[in-house]
Amino acid sequence: MSALITTIVIVVILVAIVAWFIHAYNSLVRTRNMVDNGWAQIDVQLKQRADLIPNLVETVKGYATHESQTFEKVTQARAAAANATGIAARADAENQLSRALVNVLATAEQYPELKANQNFIDLQTQLKALEEKIAYARQFYNDVVLKYNNSLQTFPSNIVAGMFHFTQREYFKADEAARTVPQVTFEK
């Protein structure tokens, strides 16, 4: 009778270990898939922004024809962002594109008739909405990456992660220039 009880206890323990193992593996897979989905959402928003940029540039170009260097930088930054591979390279390229866009919008500020152009106003509104969506998507992505990376590093799920070669993911980081607070002065 005691051999039967011992066997049952051993089987229950083994079943519990296998059930935990399956749960840990499935949890890691679900979280990894959330990271991939988060990146895909960022990618969609960045693609929409990249599609909007030529229209914005052409609209501004019509009013500011002598600002060709500014427009070339935007075009180059857009191409670099489209060709970037990997999250760190893509984040860097997108940050450079954001800086180039700021320069285009600053150029537009010098032309009152452009600022009153309905097409330009619509493009600015669309760009602002996309930037907000990109910011939200980045935040979601980074939150999911944090959860995933924590799962890879904490015991006991790190055992399963190591056995199946789950790897950490990179955060989508802003560059140093994006963190710098602009200096505003009213001196002439």
SEKOL-518982 format. One record per residue (C-alpha): x negated, y negated, z negated. Coordinates in steps of 0.02 Angstrom, whole numbers, padded with zeros to 5 digits, always signed. Each point is the difference from the previous one (the first is absolute). Layout:
N
XYZ
...
// end
This chain:
188
+00000+00000+00000
-00141-00120-00042
-00083+00038+00169
+00161-00053+00086
+00008-00163-00098
-00184-00034+00038
+00030+00032+00185
+00152-00116+00001
-00097-00138-00088
-00145+00017+00124
+00120-00003+00148
+00091-00154-00070
-00167-00089-00025
-00057+00044+00176
+00166-00057+00074
-00014-00164-00097
-00178-00028+00064
+00050+00038+00179
+00153-00113-00015
-00108-00141-00068
-00128+00027+00138
+00135-00009+00134
+00076-00155-00080
-00170-00088-00011
-00041+00041+00181
+00171-00057+00063
-00012-00160-00102
-00170-00040+00077
+00068+00033+00175
+00152-00110-00030
-00106-00142-00066
-00125+00016+00144
+00146-00008+00122
+00064-00157-00089
-00173-00078+00026
+00007+00044+00185
+00175-00071+00013
-00055-00158-00090
-00141-00023+00125
+00119+00031+00145
+00115-00137-00066
-00146-00122-00008
-00051+00050+00175
+00176-00035+00067
+00001-00174-00077
-00175-00038+00062
+00050+00056+00175
+00150-00116-00003
-00112-00144-00054
-00125+00042+00138
+00142-00003+00127
+00059-00170-00064
-00172-00083+00005
-00017-00021+00190
+00167-00093+00005
-00053-00112-00142
-00170-00035+00079
+00077-00039+00170
+00124-00119-00078
-00135-00094-00094
-00116+00007+00152
+00129-00095+00101
-00020-00149-00116
-00181+00017-00054
-00093+00043+00159
-00170-00060-00064
+00000+00121-00148
-00059+00148+00106
-00128+00060-00129
+00138+00022-00130
+00103+00103+00122
-00148+00108+00050
-00032+00041-00183
+00180+00056-00021
-00009+00107+00156
-00164+00079-00056
+00065+00030-00176
+00160+00079+00069
-00103+00116+00111
-00114+00046-00146
+00151+00040-00109
+00076+00109+00136
-00162+00097+00021
-00045+00019-00184
-00004+00176-00068
+00010+00044-00182
+00088-00095-00137
-00148-00106-00056
-00043-00052+00179
+00182-00035+00039
+00022-00103-00158
-00155-00102+00044
+00059-00027+00179
+00175-00048-00056
-00072-00123-00126
-00102-00081+00139
+00156-00009+00107
+00094-00083-00142
-00137-00131-00015
+00006-00031+00188
+00189-00021-00009
-00020-00128-00137
-00111-00098+00118
+00131+00007+00137
+00134-00061-00119
-00115-00137-00063
-00028-00053+00181
+00188-00005+00024
+00016-00121-00146
-00092-00131+00104
+00140-00002+00131
+00166-00068-00064
+00091+00040+00161
-00057+00182-00016
+00061+00010-00179
+00170-00057+00062
+00005+00129+00141
+00138+00128-00037
-00098+00144+00076
-00149-00040-00112
+00113-00015-00153
+00078+00170+00039
-00171+00080+00023
-00061-00074-00165
+00155+00066-00088
-00027+00174+00073
-00183-00005-00048
+00042-00051-00178
+00126+00142-00016
-00127+00125+00068
-00134-00062-00119
+00119+00029-00146
+00039+00176+00063
-00186+00036+00021
-00034-00060-00177
+00138+00113-00068
-00060+00149+00104
-00179-00027-00062
+00060-00005-00179
+00102+00159+00022
-00147+00087+00085
-00123-00050-00135
+00122+00057-00137
+00017+00171+00082
-00188+00013+00026
-00023-00036-00186
+00122+00138-00046
-00081+00122+00122
-00179-00039-00054
+00050+00015-00183
+00072+00172+00036
-00163+00053+00080
-00102-00057-00149
+00105+00054-00149
+00001+00169-00082
+00071+00126+00040
+00057-00052+00176
-00181-00040+00044
-00032+00188+00000
+00129+00029+00135
-00060-00154+00095
-00178+00064-00002
+00049+00174+00055
+00094-00065+00152
-00118-00143+00043
+00118-00144-00028
-00100-00161+00022
+00023-00173-00071
+00076-00138+00106
-00059-00179+00020
+00099-00151-00057
+00049-00132+00126
-00100-00144-00074
+00000-00185+00037
-00170-00072+00041
-00089-00128-00108
+00052-00145+00114
+00183+00045-00025
-00024-00008-00190
-00083-00171+00005
+00115-00140-00054
-00006-00142+00125
-00063-00167-00064
+00124-00140+00028
-00062-00179-00005
+00084-00163+00043
-00160-00097+00029
-00033-00081+00167
// end
